[in-house]
Amino acid sequence: MKAVYRIYTSAALWLDRHHRALPGDRGDSPVPSAIIIAGLAVIAAGLVAFIWNLVDGFLSQAPTQLPSGPGGGGD
């Protein structure tokens, strides 16, 4: 039982020592992340505008009336 307790204690101490955040490690600044997100939003808006104009051009070329039947004239 003593060996199990020693293994448990040493494992707990090792985990506590290695999983604790270092005091100087505060992560990245949020500013670059905000700039990246804003850039992606601008790119997405530009892509939506481009696709909107592309589809609008195709739709403006579409015929607005159905063609007459195989007889040619409309009775």
N, CA and C of each residue as an Amber inpcrd file, in Angstrom:
protein
   225
   0.8220000  -1.1870000   0.0000000   0.0000000   0.0000000   0.0000000
   0.8680000   1.2520000   0.0000000   2.0130000   1.1640000   0.6650000
   2.9130000   2.3010000   0.7360000   3.4560000   2.6530000  -0.6550000
   3.7310000   1.6440000  -1.4690000   4.2480000   1.8880000  -2.8110000
   3.1980000   2.5790000  -3.6840000   1.9520000   2.1720000  -3.5480000
   0.8670000   2.7870000  -4.3260000   0.7190000   4.2520000  -3.9320000
   0.7930000   4.5460000  -2.6590000   0.6900000   5.9190000  -2.1810000
   1.8440000   6.7600000  -2.7070000   3.0440000   6.2170000  -2.7230000
   4.2110000   6.9550000  -3.2330000   4.0750000   7.2280000  -4.7300000
   3.6110000   6.2370000  -5.4750000   3.4240000   6.4350000  -6.9240000
   2.3560000   7.4980000  -7.1750000   1.2550000   7.4180000  -6.4490000
   0.1900000   8.3980000  -6.6100000   0.6820000   9.8060000  -6.2720000
   1.4080000   9.9330000  -5.1720000   1.9060000  11.2440000  -4.7550000
   2.8900000  11.8040000  -5.7630000   3.8190000  11.0010000  -6.2310000
   4.7980000  11.5060000  -7.1880000   4.1350000  11.8540000  -8.5150000
   3.1510000  11.0720000  -8.9390000   2.4420000  11.3950000 -10.1800000
   1.6490000  12.6800000 -10.0340000   1.0090000  12.8760000  -8.8840000
   0.2510000  14.1010000  -8.6570000   1.1580000  15.3190000  -8.6240000
   2.3010000  15.2120000  -7.9850000   3.2430000  16.3250000  -7.9570000
   3.7950000  16.6200000  -9.3430000   4.1000000  15.5730000 -10.1080000
   4.6210000  15.7720000 -11.4620000   3.5870000  16.4690000 -12.3360000
   2.3260000  16.0270000 -12.2640000   1.2680000  16.6600000 -13.0590000
   1.0550000  18.1070000 -12.6480000   1.0840000  18.3690000 -11.3580000
   0.8970000  19.7300000 -10.8800000   2.0290000  20.6380000 -11.3510000
   3.2330000  20.1360000 -11.3430000   4.3890000  20.9340000 -11.7370000
   4.4000000  21.2070000 -13.2430000   3.9920000  20.2420000 -14.0450000
   4.1020000  20.3820000 -15.5000000   2.8530000  20.9350000 -16.1830000
   1.7480000  20.9990000 -15.4830000   0.5360000  21.5090000 -16.1050000
   0.1400000  22.8880000 -15.6010000   0.9400000  23.4570000 -14.7960000
   0.6850000  24.7960000 -14.3130000   1.2180000  25.7990000 -15.3370000
   0.4740000  26.8560000 -15.6050000   0.9180000  27.8630000 -16.5740000
   2.0960000  28.6390000 -16.0020000   3.0290000  28.9310000 -16.8590000
   4.1730000  29.7180000 -16.4240000   3.7350000  31.1550000 -16.1920000
   4.3290000  31.8600000 -15.2280000   3.8760000  33.2230000 -14.9350000
   4.1090000  34.1850000 -16.0960000   5.1180000  33.9670000 -16.9070000
   5.3840000  34.8730000 -18.0190000   4.5990000  34.5310000 -19.2650000
   3.9340000  33.3920000 -19.2900000   3.2010000  32.9680000 -20.4700000
   1.7740000  33.4730000 -20.3950000   1.5290000  34.6040000 -21.0330000
   0.2010000  35.1950000 -20.9910000  -0.5210000  35.0730000 -22.3270000
   0.0610000  34.3860000 -23.3050000  -0.5980000  34.2260000 -24.5920000
  -0.3110000  35.3920000 -25.5190000  -0.9000000  35.3300000 -26.6780000
  -0.7160000  36.3940000 -27.6670000  -1.6020000  37.5770000 -27.3380000
  -1.2210000  38.6940000 -27.9080000  -2.0260000  39.8910000 -27.7800000
  -3.2940000  39.7220000 -28.6160000  -4.4190000  40.2550000 -28.1630000
  -5.6530000  40.0950000 -28.9340000  -5.7070000  40.9680000 -30.1880000
  -4.7860000  41.9290000 -30.3130000  -4.8260000  42.8460000 -31.4530000
  -4.5790000  42.1190000 -32.7750000  -3.5410000  41.2670000 -32.9140000
  -3.3790000  40.5840000 -34.2000000  -4.5680000  39.6980000 -34.5500000
  -5.1710000  39.0720000 -33.5770000  -6.3520000  38.2450000 -33.8450000
  -7.5030000  39.1070000 -34.3520000  -7.6790000  40.2740000 -33.7680000
  -8.7510000  41.1780000 -34.2050000  -8.4890000  41.6750000 -35.6200000
  -7.2330000  41.9420000 -35.9420000  -6.8960000  42.3970000 -37.2950000
  -7.1640000  41.2830000 -38.3080000  -6.8240000  40.0560000 -37.9690000
  -7.0690000  38.9330000 -38.8690000  -8.5700000  38.7500000 -39.0710000
  -9.3450000  38.8290000 -38.0080000 -10.7960000  38.6600000 -38.1250000
 -11.3980000  39.7720000 -38.9760000 -10.9600000  41.0060000 -38.7740000
 -11.4720000  42.1160000 -39.5800000 -11.0910000  41.9330000 -41.0490000
  -9.8790000  41.4820000 -41.3070000  -9.4610000  41.2430000 -42.6910000
 -10.2880000  40.1470000 -43.3460000 -10.5580000  39.0800000 -42.6180000
 -11.3900000  38.0120000 -43.1670000 -12.8170000  38.4990000 -43.4330000
 -13.3310000  39.3720000 -42.5880000 -14.6740000  39.9150000 -42.8010000
 -14.7120000  40.7900000 -44.0500000 -13.6660000  41.5800000 -44.2790000
 -13.5980000  42.4260000 -45.4800000 -13.4990000  41.5590000 -46.7300000
 -12.6800000  40.5180000 -46.6740000 -12.5550000  39.6080000 -47.8170000
 -13.8830000  38.9190000 -48.0990000 -14.5810000  38.4880000 -47.0510000
 -15.8770000  37.8310000 -47.2290000 -16.8980000  38.7850000 -47.8470000
 -16.9140000  40.0310000 -47.4010000 -17.8520000  41.0100000 -47.9610000
 -17.5280000  41.2720000 -49.4340000 -16.2540000  41.3630000 -49.7740000
 -15.8720000  41.5470000 -51.1740000 -16.2570000  40.3580000 -52.0290000
 -16.0960000  39.1600000 -51.5040000 -16.4730000  37.9530000 -52.2410000
 -17.9790000  37.8890000 -52.4610000 -18.7560000  38.2530000 -51.4520000
 -20.2130000  38.2810000 -51.6020000 -20.6190000  39.3130000 -52.6540000
 -19.9980000  40.4890000 -52.6570000 -20.3140000  41.5190000 -53.6530000
 -19.9480000  41.0420000 -55.0590000 -18.8150000  40.3810000 -55.2020000
 -18.3980000  39.8660000 -56.5080000 -19.3880000  38.8280000 -57.0220000
 -19.7770000  37.8870000 -56.1740000 -20.7230000  36.8470000 -56.5870000
 -22.0870000  37.4640000 -56.8900000 -22.4830000  38.4570000 -56.1050000
 -23.7630000  39.1270000 -56.3490000 -23.7650000  39.7480000 -57.7410000
 -22.7000000  40.4660000 -58.1080000 -22.6280000  41.0890000 -59.4310000
 -22.5570000  40.0450000 -60.5350000 -21.8520000  38.9570000 -60.3170000
 -21.7450000  37.8990000 -61.3130000 -23.1110000  37.2590000 -61.5740000
 -23.8310000  36.9370000 -60.5180000 -25.1560000  36.3340000 -60.6690000
 -26.1390000  37.3360000 -61.2650000 -26.0460000  38.5860000 -60.8810000
 -26.9220000  39.6180000 -61.4280000 -26.6970000  39.7690000 -62.9320000
 -25.4520000  39.6580000 -63.3730000 -25.1710000  39.7160000 -64.8080000
 -25.7810000  38.5420000 -65.5520000 -25.6970000  37.3460000 -64.9930000
 -26.3230000  36.1840000 -65.6300000 -27.8430000  36.3280000 -65.6680000
 -28.4140000  36.8250000 -64.5810000 -29.8680000  36.9510000 -64.5310000
 -30.3800000  38.0410000 -65.4640000 -29.6230000  39.0850000 -65.6900000
 -30.0660000  40.1420000 -66.6010000 -30.0260000  39.6730000 -68.0490000
 -29.2620000  38.6400000 -68.3680000 -29.2040000  38.1020000 -69.7230000
 -30.2660000  37.0340000 -69.9550000 -30.9500000  36.6040000 -68.9470000
 -31.9580000  35.5540000 -69.0820000 -33.1720000  36.0980000 -69.8230000
 -33.7970000  35.2770000 -70.6720000 -34.9930000  35.7470000 -71.3780000
 -36.1420000  35.9620000 -70.3890000 -36.9660000  36.9690000 -70.6880000
 -38.0630000  37.2920000 -69.7760000 -39.3930000  36.7350000 -70.2490000
 -39.4780000  36.2950000 -71.5140000 -40.7140000  35.7140000 -72.0210000
 -40.4470000  34.3130000 -72.5340000 -41.4340000  33.4660000 -72.4330000
 -41.3100000  32.1220000 -72.9460000 -41.3830000  32.1570000 -74.4710000
 -40.6180000  31.3110000 -75.1470000 -40.7010000  31.2890000 -76.6090000
 -42.0520000  30.7030000 -77.0510000 -42.4290000  31.0800000 -78.2570000
 -43.6800000  30.5330000 -78.7780000 -43.4710000  29.0600000 -79.1210000
 -44.5660000  28.3350000 -79.2760000 -44.4960000  26.8990000 -79.5130000
 -43.9120000  26.5490000 -80.8750000 -43.9050000  25.2820000 -81.2160000
 -43.3020000  24.8440000 -82.4740000 -44.0500000  25.3560000 -83.7070000
 -45.2880000  25.8030000 -83.5590000 -46.0440000  26.3010000 -84.7190000
 -45.5740000  27.6800000 -85.1590000 -44.8980000  28.3660000 -84.3350000
 -44.3710000  29.6860000 -84.7040000 -45.2840000  30.8230000 -84.2810000
 -46.5250000  30.8070000 -84.6580000 -47.4270000  31.9060000 -84.3510000
 -48.1590000  31.6680000 -83.0650000 -48.5970000  32.7200000 -82.4940000
 -49.3400000  32.5750000 -81.2540000 -50.8230000  32.7100000 -81.4840000
 -51.5960000  31.6560000 -81.3320000 -53.0450000  31.7030000 -81.4980000
 -53.7270000  31.8160000 -80.1920000
